[in-house]
């Protein structure tokens, strides 16, 4: 999450909507969110229903959804080249608007 933060404002300015979903307790998230000035929307999935709906099997799990609501691609986990992969996919989607 923090690795993507420098790009998030740029993506938002281009029309991306970034939503974070976590299962962490609210009291743990609030301080972290404010300390790192993450912005955007955050939902706490207390009962794992969102994760089940999207068949999340690991974290982090990113879902790229186009403006029509279609899932374009999903990425689970974080590897050495993940930052470049996420940037490339976000750029592709935003340029296609």
N, C-alpha and C positions, 0 to 999 in steps of 0.2 A: 504494500500500500504506500509506504513512504517513498519507495523508489519511483512510483508513478506521480507523486504529488507535484513535482515541478511542471509536468505536462498537463495536469488536470485543468488548470485555469485556461490554458491555450485551447484545450478541447472544448471546454464550456463556451468559450468565446466563439467557437465555430459551430455551436449548436448541439454539442453532445450533452446528454443528461447522464450524470454519473450517480449511481445509487450504490450504497454500500449496505450489505446485509451481514450481520454477525450473530453469533450465538453467545457471545461474551456477555456477562452481566452488565446492565446499564451503568451501575456505579463505576465499573472499571473503564468503560468506553468514554463516558463524559469527559473525564480529565485528559485522557489520551487525545481525544478529538480536539479539544480546546487547545491543549499544549502544542499540537502540531498544526493548528489552524487548517484543518482538512476541508471544511466547508462541504457543500453538497448534502444530499439526503442520506440518512442512515436509518435502517430498520433493524430491530432486534428480533430475531427469529427464535422466540422463547421455546416454542414447541416443535421446531425443526420442520414446520409445514412448508415453508418456502423452499428449503433445501430438498425436501422430498418431491415437491412439485417439479423442480428443475433437475432432479436426479443428481444432485451434487454428491460426489464421492470422495472429495478431498478439498483441501484449502491451500492456497487461495484458489478460488474458482471464478473465472471471469466469463461473462456471457455478453457477446456482442449482438445487439438487437437493432435492426434497422428502424426507420421511422414508421413503417407499417406494422411493426411488432413482430416481425419474423426473426427467429434466431439464426444468425449468420454463421457464428462460430463460437465454440466454447474452449476455454483453456483452463486446465487444472494443474496446480503445482507451480513451482518457481525454479527455473534452471538458470544457468549462466547466461543464456541468450534470451531469456524471457522478456527483458525490458525492450529489446529490439523488436521482438515478435509482437508485443502489445502495441508498441508505437506504430509499427507498420500496419497492423490491422486497423487501428483507430484512424490513421491517416487515410487509408483506402476508403473506409466507410464515410468519413467526413468529406473527402474529395468527391465522392459519388453523389452527394446531395444535390 
